[in-house]
């Protein structure tokens, strides 16, 4: 059994529940777009938004521009608020597990592609998010997973070598990048499906 010195968590779809289609539908309605068209543009430029290459005004104006729509400052504010809310529903099984891990002396960290607006919202409004020993957010360091730099930032913040950590993420490309650096990594599907894989290989508290 492997005893990691730290567990590093992705945020979206791991520590929080996935964004619902209905939540994107409401955002699409704010600017009068069809859901499928809005969703395509929402994700197309998410990387530069996550890395803070685009600030919130630039991101939402670009989304509207590519949809062929005008957008007001009031609409941008509505979209930012709705976007923040859509990524702030706690996955309580996993946040409770963070606390269990720390209680047994294992360090914890967040490693997330996240725009500045959401990071600030979480820090201000989401007291349910546990305290972590280190946090690496893409908006703060100007790069996103699966760039190796963002993983190295997390490892340096923890003061650990790759083989000393377990990394959980819901995207295969991010898992593969972590493994290429020597990190123990598991693709997170949901707590029920992922727990047996963790329990089979790692000496950590049970998720359930």
Secondary structure, 3 states (H helix, E strand, C coil): CECCCEEEECCCCCCECCCCHHHHHHHHHHHCCCHHHHHHHHHHCHHHHHCCCCCHHHHHHHHHHHCCCCCCHHHHHHHHHHHHHHCCCECHHHHHHHHHHHHCCCEEEEEECCCHHHHHHHHHHCCCCCCCCEEEEHHHHCCCCCCHHHHHHHHHHHCCCHHHEEEEECCHHHHHHHHHCCCEEEECCCHHHHHHHHHHHECCCCCC
